[in-house]
Amino acid sequence: MSFGLYIVGFIVLIVGLAYGAHLAHVPNQWIGVGAIVLVGLGILKAVTHTRQRDPT
């Protein structure tokens, strides 16, 4: 459940940043590139943050 919340929060962040970049007249191709990179980083952070540790 926390993985889903983390991803939803990160997507809201990405949408906000993309909208701000659009208002700043950043070219759409660079907004797309930034969004793709941020989605990848968000997934990596969500997995590492919510992953269960192996008992040793």
N, CA, C and O atoms as a GROMACS GRO file, in nm:
protein
  224
    1MET      N    1   0.081  -0.119   0.000
    1MET     CA    2   0.000   0.000   0.000
    1MET      C    3   0.086   0.126   0.000
    1MET      O    4   0.053   0.222  -0.069
    2SER      N    5   0.194   0.127   0.077
    2SER     CA    6   0.278   0.246   0.082
    2SER      C    7   0.349   0.269  -0.051
    2SER      O    8   0.381   0.382  -0.086
    3PHE      N    9   0.374   0.161  -0.127
    3PHE     CA   10   0.434   0.176  -0.259
    3PHE      C   11   0.343   0.257  -0.350
    3PHE      O   12   0.388   0.347  -0.420
    4GLY      N   13   0.214   0.225  -0.348
    4GLY     CA   14   0.118   0.297  -0.431
    4GLY      C   15   0.107   0.443  -0.392
    4GLY      O   16   0.101   0.531  -0.478
    5LEU      N   17   0.105   0.470  -0.262
    5LEU     CA   18   0.098   0.609  -0.216
    5LEU      C   19   0.223   0.686  -0.256
    5LEU      O   20   0.215   0.803  -0.294
    6TYR      N   21   0.337   0.622  -0.247
    6TYR     CA   22   0.462   0.686  -0.285
    6TYR      C   23   0.460   0.721  -0.433
    6TYR      O   24   0.500   0.832  -0.471
    7ILE      N   25   0.415   0.629  -0.517
    7ILE     CA   26   0.410   0.652  -0.662
    7ILE      C   27   0.309   0.762  -0.693
    7ILE      O   28   0.338   0.850  -0.775
    8VAL      N   29   0.193   0.760  -0.631
    8VAL     CA   30   0.092   0.864  -0.656
    8VAL      C   31   0.147   1.002  -0.618
    8VAL      O   32   0.130   1.098  -0.693
    9GLY      N   33   0.211   1.012  -0.506
    9GLY     CA   34   0.271   1.139  -0.465
    9GLY      C   35   0.378   1.186  -0.562
    9GLY      O   36   0.387   1.305  -0.592
   10PHE      N   37   0.458   1.093  -0.609
   10PHE     CA   38   0.563   1.130  -0.703
   10PHE      C   39   0.505   1.173  -0.837
   10PHE      O   40   0.558   1.264  -0.901
   11ILE      N   41   0.396   1.109  -0.880
   11ILE     CA   42   0.331   1.148  -1.005
   11ILE      C   43   0.272   1.288  -0.992
   11ILE      O   44   0.279   1.367  -1.086
   12VAL      N   45   0.214   1.320  -0.877
   12VAL     CA   46   0.162   1.454  -0.854
   12VAL      C   47   0.276   1.556  -0.862
   12VAL      O   48   0.259   1.664  -0.920
   13LEU      N   49   0.390   1.523  -0.806
   13LEU     CA   50   0.507   1.610  -0.813
   13LEU      C   51   0.551   1.630  -0.958
   13LEU      O   52   0.579   1.743  -0.998
   14ILE      N   53   0.556   1.524  -1.035
   14ILE     CA   54   0.599   1.532  -1.174
   14ILE      C   55   0.502   1.618  -1.255
   14ILE      O   56   0.545   1.700  -1.336
   15VAL      N   57   0.373   1.599  -1.234
   15VAL     CA   58   0.273   1.678  -1.307
   15VAL      C   59   0.289   1.826  -1.273
   15VAL      O   60   0.281   1.912  -1.361
   16GLY      N   61   0.310   1.856  -1.147
   16GLY     CA   62   0.330   1.996  -1.107
   16GLY      C   63   0.454   2.057  -1.170
   16GLY      O   64   0.451   2.171  -1.216
   17LEU      N   65   0.563   1.982  -1.171
   17LEU     CA   66   0.686   2.032  -1.233
   17LEU      C   67   0.670   2.049  -1.383
   17LEU      O   68   0.720   2.146  -1.440
   18ALA      N   69   0.602   1.955  -1.447
   18ALA     CA   70   0.580   1.965  -1.592
   18ALA      C   71   0.493   2.086  -1.625
   18ALA      O   72   0.519   2.156  -1.723
   19TYR      N   73   0.391   2.111  -1.545
   19TYR     CA   74   0.305   2.227  -1.568
   19TYR      C   75   0.384   2.357  -1.549
   19TYR      O   76   0.368   2.452  -1.626
   20GLY      N   77   0.467   2.361  -1.447
   20GLY     CA   78   0.551   2.478  -1.424
   20GLY      C   79   0.648   2.500  -1.539
   20GLY      O   80   0.672   2.614  -1.580
   21ALA      N   81   0.705   2.392  -1.591
   21ALA     CA   82   0.795   2.405  -1.705
   21ALA      C   83   0.720   2.452  -1.828
   21ALA      O   84   0.773   2.530  -1.908
   22HIS      N   85   0.597   2.406  -1.846
   22HIS     CA   86   0.515   2.450  -1.958
   22HIS      C   87   0.488   2.601  -1.947
   22HIS      O   88   0.495   2.673  -2.047
   23LEU      N   89   0.456   2.647  -1.828
   23LEU     CA   90   0.432   2.790  -1.807
   23LEU      C   91   0.558   2.873  -1.828
   23LEU      O   92   0.551   2.990  -1.864
   24ALA      N   93   0.675   2.811  -1.807
   24ALA     CA   94   0.803   2.878  -1.828
   24ALA      C   95   0.849   2.868  -1.973
   24ALA      O   96   0.960   2.909  -2.006
   25HIS      N   97   0.763   2.812  -2.060
   25HIS     CA   98   0.790   2.799  -2.203
   25HIS      C   99   0.910   2.710  -2.234
   25HIS      O  100   0.986   2.736  -2.327
   26VAL      N  101   0.925   2.603  -2.156
   26VAL     CA  102   1.026   2.502  -2.187
   26VAL      C  103   0.971   2.418  -2.301
   26VAL      O  104   0.853   2.383  -2.300
   27PRO      N  105   1.054   2.383  -2.401
   27PRO     CA  106   1.005   2.301  -2.512
   27PRO      C  107   0.947   2.168  -2.464
   27PRO      O  108   0.997   2.106  -2.370
   28ASN      N  109   0.839   2.125  -2.531
   28ASN     CA  110   0.768   2.004  -2.490
   28ASN      C  111   0.857   1.880  -2.490
   28ASN      O  112   0.839   1.793  -2.405
   29GLN      N  113   0.951   1.872  -2.582
   29GLN     CA  114   1.037   1.752  -2.586
   29GLN      C  115   1.120   1.742  -2.458
   29GLN      O  116   1.144   1.631  -2.409
   30TRP      N  117   1.164   1.853  -2.402
   30TRP     CA  118   1.244   1.850  -2.280
   30TRP      C  119   1.157   1.824  -2.157
   30TRP      O  120   1.202   1.764  -2.060
   31ILE      N  121   1.033   1.869  -2.162
   31ILE     CA  122   0.940   1.836  -2.054
   31ILE      C  123   0.917   1.685  -2.052
   31ILE      O  124   0.914   1.624  -1.945
   32GLY      N  125   0.900   1.625  -2.170
   32GLY     CA  126   0.882   1.480  -2.180
   32GLY      C  127   1.003   1.403  -2.130
   32GLY      O  128   0.990   1.305  -2.057
   33VAL      N  129   1.121   1.448  -2.169
   33VAL     CA  130   1.244   1.382  -2.123
   33VAL      C  131   1.256   1.390  -1.972
   33VAL      O  132   1.288   1.291  -1.906
   34GLY      N  133   1.230   1.508  -1.917
   34GLY     CA  134   1.238   1.524  -1.771
   34GLY      C  135   1.136   1.438  -1.699
   34GLY      O  136   1.166   1.380  -1.595
   35ALA      N  137   1.015   1.430  -1.755
   35ALA     CA  138   0.912   1.348  -1.692
   35ALA      C  139   0.950   1.201  -1.693
   35ALA      O  140   0.930   1.131  -1.593
   36ILE      N  141   1.004   1.153  -1.804
   36ILE     CA  142   1.045   1.011  -1.812
   36ILE      C  143   1.156   0.981  -1.712
   36ILE      O  144   1.152   0.878  -1.645
   37VAL      N  145   1.253   1.070  -1.703
   37VAL     CA  146   1.362   1.049  -1.607
   37VAL      C  147   1.309   1.050  -1.464
   37VAL      O  148   1.349   0.967  -1.382
   38LEU      N  149   1.218   1.143  -1.433
   38LEU     CA  150   1.163   1.148  -1.298
   38LEU      C  151   1.076   1.027  -1.265
   38LEU      O  152   1.076   0.982  -1.151
   39VAL      N  153   1.003   0.975  -1.364
   39VAL     CA  154   0.924   0.853  -1.339
   39VAL      C  155   1.018   0.737  -1.305
   39VAL      O  156   0.991   0.661  -1.213
   40GLY      N  157   1.127   0.724  -1.379
   40GLY     CA  158   1.225   0.619  -1.349
   40GLY      C  159   1.284   0.634  -1.211
   40GLY      O  160   1.295   0.536  -1.137
   41LEU      N  161   1.323   0.756  -1.175
   41LEU     CA  162   1.378   0.779  -1.041
   41LEU      C  163   1.274   0.753  -0.932
   41LEU      O  164   1.307   0.700  -0.826
   42GLY      N  165   1.151   0.790  -0.960
   42GLY     CA  166   1.044   0.767  -0.862
   42GLY      C  167   1.021   0.620  -0.836
   42GLY      O  168   1.003   0.578  -0.722
   43ILE      N  169   1.022   0.541  -0.943
   43ILE     CA  170   1.004   0.396  -0.926
   43ILE      C  171   1.120   0.336  -0.848
   43ILE      O  172   1.098   0.255  -0.758
   44LEU      N  173   1.243   0.376  -0.882
   44LEU     CA  174   1.359   0.324  -0.809
   44LEU      C  175   1.353   0.361  -0.660
   44LEU      O  176   1.379   0.277  -0.574
   45LYS      N  177   1.319   0.485  -0.630
   45LYS     CA  178   1.310   0.527  -0.490
   45LYS      C  179   1.196   0.458  -0.418
   45LYS      O  180   1.210   0.421  -0.301
   46ALA      N  181   1.083   0.439  -0.485
   46ALA     CA  182   0.970   0.373  -0.421
   46ALA      C  183   1.002   0.228  -0.388
   46ALA      O  184   0.967   0.178  -0.281
   47VAL      N  185   1.070   0.160  -0.480
   47VAL     CA  186   1.104   0.020  -0.456
   47VAL      C  187   1.205   0.008  -0.342
   47VAL      O  188   1.189  -0.076  -0.254
   48THR      N  189   1.307   0.092  -0.343
   48THR     CA  190   1.406   0.083  -0.236
   48THR      C  191   1.350   0.129  -0.102
   48THR      O  192   1.391   0.079   0.003
   49HIS      N  193   1.256   0.222  -0.104
   49HIS     CA  194   1.199   0.273   0.021
   49HIS      C  195   1.100   0.173   0.083
   49HIS      O  196   1.094   0.162   0.205
   50THR      N  197   1.026   0.101   0.002
   50THR     CA  198   0.922   0.011   0.054
   50THR      C  199   0.963  -0.135   0.055
   50THR      O  200   0.884  -0.221   0.096
   51ARG      N  201   1.083  -0.166   0.010
   51ARG     CA  202   1.128  -0.305   0.002
   51ARG      C  203   1.148  -0.362   0.143
   51ARG      O  204   1.198  -0.294   0.233
   52GLN      N  205   1.107  -0.486   0.160
   52GLN     CA  206   1.126  -0.554   0.288
   52GLN      C  207   1.269  -0.606   0.297
   52GLN      O  208   1.322  -0.663   0.202
   53ARG      N  209   1.329  -0.585   0.409
   53ARG     CA  210   1.467  -0.632   0.431
   53ARG      C  211   1.467  -0.783   0.455
   53ARG      O  212   1.377  -0.836   0.521
   54ASP      N  213   1.568  -0.850   0.401
   54ASP     CA  214   1.582  -0.993   0.425
   54ASP      C  215   1.637  -1.015   0.565
   54ASP      O  216   1.736  -0.952   0.603
   55PRO      N  217   1.574  -1.102   0.644
   55PRO     CA  218   1.627  -1.129   0.777
   55PRO      C  219   1.759  -1.205   0.767
   55PRO      O  220   1.767  -1.306   0.697
   56THR      N  221   1.858  -1.159   0.836
   56THR     CA  222   1.989  -1.227   0.833
   56THR      C  223   2.033  -1.268   0.969
   56THR      O  224   2.140  -1.326   0.985
   0.00000   0.00000   0.00000
